[in-house]
Amino acid sequence: MPCQIVFDHLAHMPEPVGAGHPAFAVVVDLLQKGKAWVKLSGAYADTKVGPPTYADSTAVAQPM
């Protein structure tokens, strides 16, 4: 396996906190250490903003 864990749908960061959630820092740390991947899919899954921009989900995806 190329990594220890794969998070789907932007790691399901709860909105509206998103990138400010404590779990986000854990996910980013795992990514930086090469121990995880995040599937950049499912922006619709946890969004509170919704279409067409999904701005809250996009803000979570950008640092990843």
C-alpha positions in Angstrom: 0.0 0.0 0.0 1.3 3.5 -0.8 -0.2 4.9 2.3 -1.8 3.8 5.6 -5.2 5.4 5.2 -7.4 7.0 2.5 -10.0 9.5 3.4 -13.0 9.9 1.1 -15.0 12.9 0.2 -12.6 15.6 1.5 -12.3 13.6 4.8 -15.8 14.6 5.7 -14.8 17.8 7.5 -18.0 19.0 9.3 -19.3 22.3 8.0 -19.5 25.1 8.8 -16.2 24.7 10.7 -14.5 22.8 7.9 -10.8 23.6 7.8 -11.0 25.1 11.3 -12.1 21.7 12.8 -9.4 20.0 14.9 -9.6 16.9 12.8 -8.5 18.9 9.8 -5.1 19.4 11.3 -4.7 15.7 11.9 -5.6 14.9 8.3 -3.2 17.5 6.9 -0.4 16.2 9.2 -0.9 12.7 7.9 -0.9 14.0 4.3 2.4 15.9 4.9 4.0 12.8 6.4 2.9 10.7 3.4 0.7 8.4 5.6 -2.6 9.3 4.0 -4.4 10.3 0.8 -7.6 12.3 0.5 -10.0 11.8 -2.3 -10.9 15.2 -3.7 -14.5 14.2 -4.4 -18.0 14.6 -3.0 -18.0 18.3 -2.4 -21.7 18.0 -2.1 -21.5 15.6 0.9 -20.9 18.0 3.7 -21.5 21.4 2.2 -23.8 24.0 3.8 -23.3 26.5 1.0 -24.3 24.1 -1.9 -24.2 24.6 -5.6 -23.0 26.1 -7.7 -19.8 27.1 -5.8 -19.7 24.7 -2.9 -17.4 27.4 -1.4 -17.1 25.7 2.0 -16.0 22.4 0.6 -13.6 24.1 -1.8 -12.0 25.9 1.2 -11.3 22.5 2.7 -9.9 21.0 -0.5 -7.4 23.9 -1.3 -4.9 23.2 1.5 -5.0 19.5 0.7 
